[in-house]
Amino acid sequence: MNTGGACEKLRGHLDAYLSRELSQETSREVERHLESCPQCAAELETRARVRAQLQAAVRSTPVPPNLEAKVRRVLNAKVSRPRTGLWAVAAAAAVIVCVTLVGLLRERANPEQAILRKTSGRLAAVLNVGLRDHLHCAVFRKYSKQPVAARQMDADLGPEFAALVPLVQAKLPRDFRVIQGHRCIAGGRQYTHLIISGGAGGGKLVSLVLTRKLPSESLSGGIYQAGVDRFQVVGFQSHDYLAYVISDLDASQNLQLEAALAPVVREYLAAHATG
């Protein structure tokens, strides 16, 4: 059972955890605590929801129409205007700088959301479920590129999913390797995540992401594929889970990898996964 002191310490890390500012070791400590403490997990979900609402409010704030055209007209005015005119020019220029900076800060403050907003179509929300965790854990989070020891990986995955790693490894191309496996939380949602690297020069990054379905979510009827920026996402469904293969491979390579992994993942979830 978690003590009050442990929960208090954990909650002091939650905002930094959501901002991906913690070290890998501290992030693991936070995630282990969240897995065993529903109160702190609920607190994280609340903070993530409030943060998302604030970000949505900022993004939805409209820029005044024709602002750029109006400022350009002022800036193109004659320099011989009275001093009050110069003040107007300075004020208009400051407005343009502020608007530009706000846009840049929005993108830099949450690059994950900047990518997720680019998805479109009927299944965008369901495909984003997997893409969010890939971006959070494998792309923008600070993690060691060195393979994690098998014993540590087993501990991070827990008994429910530890045995999946060698099965996945056996289906990968020879130049790819599972380098991390863990349970994690992104956007207040729990995931099981295997990070795979390899390919030409070892520079390709692949995620196998698993998460329990919510009642409103479905990928029934087949396999769904989408490209977002440099990422390829393939999603499929297995029993109570949504599963994703996400990578910076090209579309056909990513689809081939999903075709190799999907049968073993489905079989494993049917036989082992209960959490």
N, C-alpha and C positions, 0 to 999 in steps of 0.2 A: 504494500500500500504506500502511496506517495505521501510524504509528510508535507505540512504546510510550508516549511522552509524550502523544500525542493520545488514546490509549485511557485512560491514567490520568486525564487531565483530564475526558474524557467520563464515566468511571465515577463521578467526583465529583459529577456532575450527575444521575445516574440516579434517585436517591430523590426529589429535587426535581421531576424530570420526571414521575415517576409520581404525585406529589401535585399536579401542575399549578401549581407555584410559580415556574416559569421565565418569563422574558419571551418574547414571540413570537419574537424574533430568536434567542435562545439555544435555544429549543425547535427551531427550524428547523436550527440547527447540529447539535444532538443527532441529529435525524432523518436528516440527510444522512450523518452518520458511521455511524449504525446501518445504513443501506442498503448501505454498502460494507464493513462490518466484521462478519462473522458471529460473532466471539467476543464482541463487545460486545452484539450483538443477543441472543445466548444468555444473557448475564449479565442483561440487562433482563428477559428472559422468566423467568429463575429468580427474580429479585427480585419480579416481579409475582406469580408463583405463591406465593411465601412470604408476601407481603403478603395475598393473597387467603385463604390458609389461616388466617392469624392473625385476619383480620377475621371469617371464618366461625366460628372458635372462640369469639370474643367474642360474636357474635350468637347462638350456640347455647347460651350459658351461661344456664341457666334461673333465673328469679326464684323465690324460695321460695314455695310455694303459700300462699294466704290471707294473704300478708304485709300487704297493705293493710288487710284486716279486723282483723288483730291489732293493727296500729299504731293504727287508729282507736279500738279498744277502750281502748288505753292512754291515748290523747289525751283521750278522753271521761271518763276517771276523775276523781274529785273532786280539786280542787286542794289539799285539806287533807291529802293523803297525806304520809307522812314524806319526808325529804329523799331517801332512796334511791329513792322512787317518782318524784320529780322527775327524778332522774338517768335512770331508765328511760324516762320520757317524752322527755327530751332525746335519749337514744340512739335511741329509736324514730323520732323526728322526723328525726334525722340519717340513719338508714337510708333513709327515704322520699326525702329530698333526694338522697342518693347514687344511689338506683335511678333517679330521674327524670333526674338529670344524665347518668348513663351512657347512658340511652336517647337523650337529646338529642345527646350527643357522638357516638354511633354514627351518627346521621342526618347531622350536620353534617360529620363527618370524611370521609364518602364519600357525598355526595348522589346520585352516579350509581348506586351499589349500592342505595340506598333506592328508587329508581325501578325499577331492573331487577328487584328482588324482587317487584314488584307484578304482573309478567306471569304468566300461567298458561296451561295447556293444552299439548297435545302438541307444538306448534311453538314454544313460548315460547323455548326455548334457541336455536333457529336465528334467530328474529326478533330476539332480544337481541344477536346478533352485529352487526347493523347499528345497532341503537339505542345500543349501547355507544359506538360511534365518534361518532355524532351528539352524544350527551351530552358526551363527552370533548372534542371539538374545537369544536363549534358552540355549545354551551350553557354549559358551565362553564369552558372554557378562555378565558383572556384573549387575544382577538385583535381586530385593528382592524376596525371596521365599515365602513371605507372600502374600495372595490374595489382589489384588487391589480393592478398593471400587468400587461398581457398578457405581456410578456417575462419578468417575475418568475414569473408563474403557469406559463408553459411550462417554466421551469427547475425549479420546485418539483414539477411533475408528471412531468417527464422525457419523453423522446421517445416512449415507449410510449403515453402518455395525453394529451399536450398537444393533439393534434388533436381530441380528444373535446369540448373546451370549446365551440368555435363550433357544433358539431352540436347540443349540448344547448341552447345559447342560442337557436338557431333554433326550437326546439320549445317554448320557454317562453312564457307569456302576456306581453304587451307590458310590463306593469308589474313583471316579475321579471327579475333579472339575476344572472349568476354573478359573485360578488365574490371568491371564493377557490377555488383548486384546488391540492391538495398531496398528497403521499404522507405517511402518518402511521402511528404505532403506538399502539394502545390495548390495554391488558391483555395486552401481549406479542404482539399480532397486527398484521400489516401491512394497511393499507387505502389505497385511492385515494379521495379525498374532494373533491367539489365542494360548496361552500357557496353557497346562492342566497338572495337576499333580495328583498322587494318586497311586492306586495299593497297594500291600503288603508293609506295613510300610510307605506308602506315598512317596516312593522313585522313582517311575517311572515318566518319562517326555515325554509328547506328544505335538506335534505342529499340528495345522490345519493352513495351509499356503495357501493363495490365491494371485494370481497375474495375471494381464492381459497378454494374449498371444501376442507374436510377430508374424509377418506373417510367419516366418520360423518354428514356434513351433507347435507341435501337439501331442496329446495323443488320437487321435480319434481311434475308433475301440474297446475300452475296458478299462480295468484297468491294470496298469503296476506296478509290484512289484520288488524291488531289496533290497539286504542287503549290507551295506557298514560298515565295522568295527562292532561296536555294534548297529548300527542304522538300522531300517527297514523303507523303503520308499515305499509308495503306492501313485501313481499319477493317476488322472482322469481329465476329461475335462468337462467344462460346459459353453456353449455359448462362450463368449469371454475370459473366464478365464481358467487358469490351477489351479488345486487344489491338495493338498498333505496332507496326514496324515503320520507323521514321528515320530518315537518313539524308545525307548530302550526296548520295549516289544519284545516277540518272534514273528516270522513271522506270525503265525496263529492268534495270539491275535491282532496284528496290522491290519491284513486284516479284521478281524471281526469288529474292531472299524471303519475302513473305510466304511464297508458295512452298518453300522448303521448311519454314518454321511453323506455319499454321497447323499442320496435322499433329505435330508433337505437342504443341501448346494446347490444342483442344483436348487431346487424349490425356495430357497431364492434369488439366483442370477438372476433367470429368472424374479422374481417379483419385486426386489428392486434395485439391483446393476446397477448403471448408470455411475459411475465415471471411 
